[in-house]
Amino acid sequence: MTSLTLETVDPTDEAALREWFTLRAAAQVHDVPDDVPPCWTDVRARLLVPVRGTAETVWLARSGGRTVGAAQIMLPTLDNPDNAMVDLLVAPEQRRRGFGRQLLEHLMDAGRTAGCKRLFVEAREPLDGGGPAPRFLTAMGGRKALADTRRRLRLDALDTAELARLRGEAERAAAGYTLEQWFGAPPEHRLDGMAGLVARMSTDVPLDDLHLAPEAWDAERLRGMEASRDARGLWRATTAAVAPDGALAGFSQVTGYATIGWFAHQSDTIVLGEHRGHRLGMLLKLANLDLVRERRPDVRVIDTYNADTNRHMIAINDALGCYPFDRLGEWEIDL
Ligand SMILES: CC(C)(COP(=O)(O)OP(=O)(O)OC[C@H]1O[C@@H](n2cnc3c(N)ncnc32)[C@H](O)[C@@H]1OP(=O)(O)O)[C@@H](O)C(=O)NCCC(=O)NCCS
């Protein structure tokens, strides 16, 4: 097996950061050509302005004078101290030479040194299964704890008459609730309410076999998260539902990058259990779609990930016109 040298990427070392960025961009074009490329503003700021709650380290892997791969660990500093999120990649022309195994062993050592009990790693799969990542993780003793499908919505192919019909239906079912929208950070008076909803995202979504404990969120933690998103150049379009008593009942958010106009992610959507059954999920998503189209008219694609067991969310996405694009496994490796 050819041996590797691992070099920690210093966030202030622009050349090393560029190398990591270039490697990721090339691997993505090779592995999933229609995927969103990495955004330089985001990649750079993630290391320079750490997100409160995680401590992130990146290593470049060199062999024979060439950069052959990279590894990344995000250690928890606030919640879930047993779990370290990791990512690794090997340059396409360097695969099947044992580099992936060495990178993962390095990450396992780093996780153990930090006192973690398991690694979380995400692995992409084509819709019909297979692909190198799940095969690699199976060979490394990992287990898939949650299976997601990525669905894609094309904004140039929306069935606007059908969306208007769904909107009317949802508005009637949600009578008594109102909507509030913002672009960027939440208004100050909604920070506590939004922190409560973000905390519920860690308990109210299907986790299947993932070992995840509830996260603790308050206004201060959310403020820190919003500041790091601003530093990373991420725009956020948010629509929240307000119950008749004035409290937040749910929200839906779409995010996008500073340097990539055509693409956006559907991030969190939640309706609290006590407010379900009023078509608020559909209403939030439709209203937020309008906000995205108004504020970011260049967006042509919104991608969304759903656990295969999340049938209510999937039904809403199907009704909006989303179609399956590929799959993502959330894997655990015991340390
Ligand atoms: C997944 C990945 C990191 C594997 O890197 P690699 O250097 O090719 O992996 P290794 O050579 O160390 O492979 C170790 C074992 O994994 C399995 N494996 C790896 N790739 C495989 C493939 N394409 N098909 C079947 N088995 C595979 C084999 O059992 C292999 O052992 P062997 O070569 O002795 O048979 C690489 O394909 C990659 O970078 N993919 C894109 C990034 C990614 O998906 N990362 C996140 C998930 S790990």
The ligand as a MOL file (V3000), in Angstrom:
LIG
                    3D

  0  0  0     0  0            999 V3000
M  V30 BEGIN CTAB
M  V30 COUNTS 48 50 0 0 0
M  V30 BEGIN ATOM
M  V30 1 C -15.1990 6.4160 -1.3930 0
M  V30 2 C -13.7060 6.7390 -1.6850 0
M  V30 3 C -13.2170 7.7280 -0.6130 0
M  V30 4 C -12.8690 5.4490 -1.6470 0
M  V30 5 O -11.4930 5.7900 -1.8250 0
M  V30 6 P -10.4260 4.7140 -2.3920 0
M  V30 7 O -9.0820 5.2980 -2.1910 0
M  V30 8 O -10.8010 4.2910 -3.7640 0
M  V30 9 O -10.6670 3.4910 -1.3730 0
M  V30 10 P -9.6620 2.2910 -1.0620 0
M  V30 11 O -8.7770 2.0450 -2.2660 0
M  V30 12 O -8.9740 2.5520 0.2310 0
M  V30 13 O -10.6940 1.0930 -0.9160 0
M  V30 14 C -10.8540 0.3370 0.2750 0
M  V30 15 C -11.9070 -0.7560 0.0200 0
M  V30 16 O -13.1990 -0.1500 -0.2030 0
M  V30 17 C -13.9130 -0.9210 -1.2010 0
M  V30 18 N -14.1340 -0.0830 -2.3810 0
M  V30 19 C -13.6910 1.1800 -2.6050 0
M  V30 20 N -14.1450 1.6440 -3.7870 0
M  V30 21 C -14.8670 0.6510 -4.3330 0
M  V30 22 C -15.5750 0.5120 -5.5570 0
M  V30 23 N -15.5990 1.5060 -6.4740 0
M  V30 24 N -16.2140 -0.6460 -5.8010 0
M  V30 25 C -16.1800 -1.6740 -4.9130 0
M  V30 26 N -15.5220 -1.5990 -3.7310 0
M  V30 27 C -14.8660 -0.4590 -3.4510 0
M  V30 28 C -13.0220 -2.1120 -1.5290 0
M  V30 29 O -13.3690 -3.1680 -0.6350 0
M  V30 30 C -11.6580 -1.5640 -1.2070 0
M  V30 31 O -10.7140 -2.5600 -0.9040 0
M  V30 32 P -9.9330 -3.3200 -2.1270 0
M  V30 33 O -9.4670 -2.2760 -3.0820 0
M  V30 34 O -8.8160 -4.0300 -1.4010 0
M  V30 35 O -10.9500 -4.2270 -2.7480 0
M  V30 36 C -13.5810 7.3600 -3.1160 0
M  V30 37 O -14.2610 6.5480 -4.0620 0
M  V30 38 C -14.1240 8.7580 -3.2240 0
M  V30 39 O -13.4080 9.7230 -2.9820 0
M  V30 40 N -15.4180 8.9130 -3.6010 0
M  V30 41 C -16.0470 10.2240 -3.6990 0
M  V30 42 C -16.0940 10.9270 -2.3530 0
M  V30 43 C -17.0950 10.3130 -1.3800 0
M  V30 44 O -18.0840 9.7120 -1.7660 0
M  V30 45 N -16.8330 10.5170 -0.0710 0
M  V30 46 C -17.7560 10.2760 1.0260 0
M  V30 47 C -18.0670 8.8820 1.3330 0
M  V30 48 S -16.7470 7.9280 1.9690 0
M  V30 END ATOM
M  V30 BEGIN BOND
M  V30 1 1 1 2
M  V30 2 1 2 3
M  V30 3 1 2 4
M  V30 4 1 2 36
M  V30 5 1 4 5
M  V30 6 1 5 6
M  V30 7 2 6 7
M  V30 8 1 6 8
M  V30 9 1 6 9
M  V30 10 1 9 10
M  V30 11 2 10 11
M  V30 12 1 10 12
M  V30 13 1 10 13
M  V30 14 1 13 14
M  V30 15 1 14 15
M  V30 16 1 15 16
M  V30 17 1 15 30
M  V30 18 1 16 17
M  V30 19 1 17 18
M  V30 20 1 17 28
M  V30 21 1 18 19
M  V30 22 1 18 27
M  V30 23 2 19 20
M  V30 24 1 20 21
M  V30 25 1 21 22
M  V30 26 2 21 27
M  V30 27 1 22 23
M  V30 28 2 22 24
M  V30 29 1 24 25
M  V30 30 2 25 26
M  V30 31 1 26 27
M  V30 32 1 28 29
M  V30 33 1 28 30
M  V30 34 1 30 31
M  V30 35 1 31 32
M  V30 36 2 32 33
M  V30 37 1 32 34
M  V30 38 1 32 35
M  V30 39 1 36 37
M  V30 40 1 36 38
M  V30 41 2 38 39
M  V30 42 1 38 40
M  V30 43 1 40 41
M  V30 44 1 41 42
M  V30 45 1 42 43
M  V30 46 2 43 44
M  V30 47 1 43 45
M  V30 48 1 45 46
M  V30 49 1 46 47
M  V30 50 1 47 48
M  V30 END BOND
M  V30 END CTAB
M  END
